[in-house]
Amino acid sequence: MSDTITQMRLSMRLDNYLREYERKNARKATLSKDLWEHAWQLADVARIHNILTPELVDDVRVVLYSL
């Protein structure tokens, strides 16, 4: 049960990062957008398969704050 709760919490953090990314509008920088897409796709696939880890979510956060 705690694993399900952990997955939900990580998923909610990921959704918050996506909203923030969309709010920033990605600044149209190609390299930054490529980094975001890569990190986001990895985390989103992991979320779909319920194997999301804090490290993947943190990778998304790091890329987001580097934009």
NUKOLKOL-604808 format. One record per residue (C-alpha): residue number from 0; residue in one letter; x, y, z. Coordinates in nm, 3 decimals, always signed. Each point is the difference from the previous one (the first is absolute). Layout:
<atoms>
<atom NUM,A,<X,Y,Z>>;
...
</atoms>
This chain:
<atoms>
<atom 0,M,<+0.000,+0.000,+0.000>>;
<atom 1,S,<+0.278,+0.245,+0.082>>;
<atom 2,D,<+0.147,-0.068,-0.345>>;
<atom 3,T,<-0.326,+0.115,-0.159>>;
<atom 4,I,<-0.002,+0.309,+0.218>>;
<atom 5,T,<+0.363,+0.072,-0.090>>;
<atom 6,Q,<-0.079,-0.031,-0.371>>;
<atom 7,M,<-0.294,+0.239,+0.040>>;
<atom 8,R,<+0.210,+0.256,+0.183>>;
<atom 9,L,<+0.279,-0.015,-0.257>>;
<atom 10,S,<-0.257,+0.028,-0.277>>;
<atom 11,M,<-0.149,+0.310,+0.161>>;
<atom 12,R,<+0.347,+0.159,+0.023>>;
<atom 13,L,<+0.055,-0.082,-0.366>>;
<atom 14,D,<-0.332,+0.163,-0.094>>;
<atom 15,N,<+0.099,+0.313,+0.192>>;
<atom 16,Y,<+0.326,+0.020,-0.196>>;
<atom 17,L,<-0.189,-0.037,-0.328>>;
<atom 18,R,<-0.233,+0.286,+0.094>>;
<atom 19,E,<+0.298,+0.217,+0.090>>;
<atom 20,Y,<+0.170,-0.088,-0.329>>;
<atom 21,E,<-0.310,+0.096,-0.194>>;
<atom 22,R,<-0.026,+0.324,+0.196>>;
<atom 23,K,<+0.360,+0.086,-0.086>>;
<atom 24,N,<-0.083,-0.078,-0.364>>;
<atom 25,A,<+0.341,-0.163,-0.049>>;
<atom 26,R,<+0.158,+0.326,-0.116>>;
<atom 27,K,<+0.014,-0.145,-0.350>>;
<atom 28,A,<+0.360,-0.120,+0.055>>;
<atom 29,T,<+0.056,-0.313,-0.208>>;
<atom 30,L,<+0.268,-0.156,+0.220>>;
<atom 31,S,<-0.196,+0.063,+0.318>>;
<atom 32,K,<-0.315,-0.134,-0.161>>;
<atom 33,D,<+0.185,-0.314,-0.112>>;
<atom 34,L,<+0.132,-0.056,+0.352>>;
<atom 35,W,<-0.349,+0.051,+0.141>>;
<atom 36,E,<-0.161,-0.240,-0.248>>;
<atom 37,H,<+0.256,-0.270,+0.077>>;
<atom 38,A,<-0.036,+0.029,+0.378>>;
<atom 39,W,<-0.378,+0.029,-0.021>>;
<atom 40,Q,<-0.043,-0.302,-0.228>>;
<atom 41,L,<+0.215,-0.221,+0.224>>;
<atom 42,A,<-0.197,+0.099,+0.308>>;
<atom 43,D,<-0.337,-0.026,-0.173>>;
<atom 44,V,<+0.071,-0.352,-0.129>>;
<atom 45,A,<+0.112,-0.101,+0.350>>;
<atom 46,R,<-0.322,+0.145,+0.140>>;
<atom 47,I,<-0.210,-0.198,-0.248>>;
<atom 48,H,<+0.173,-0.321,+0.110>>;
<atom 49,N,<-0.013,+0.093,+0.373>>;
<atom 50,I,<+0.378,-0.001,+0.031>>;
<atom 51,L,<+0.044,+0.372,+0.058>>;
<atom 52,T,<+0.292,+0.082,+0.232>>;
<atom 53,P,<+0.091,+0.312,+0.192>>;
<atom 54,E,<+0.315,+0.023,-0.211>>;
<atom 55,L,<-0.197,+0.022,-0.325>>;
<atom 56,V,<-0.227,+0.266,+0.147>>;
<atom 57,D,<+0.306,+0.192,+0.120>>;
<atom 58,D,<+0.152,-0.022,-0.348>>;
<atom 59,V,<-0.312,+0.170,-0.136>>;
<atom 60,R,<+0.025,+0.266,+0.272>>;
<atom 61,V,<+0.366,+0.068,-0.077>>;
<atom 62,V,<-0.070,+0.042,-0.372>>;
<atom 63,L,<-0.299,+0.221,+0.072>>;
<atom 64,Y,<+0.198,+0.234,+0.223>>;
<atom 65,S,<+0.284,+0.015,-0.252>>;
<atom 66,L,<-0.233,+0.144,-0.267>>;
</atoms>
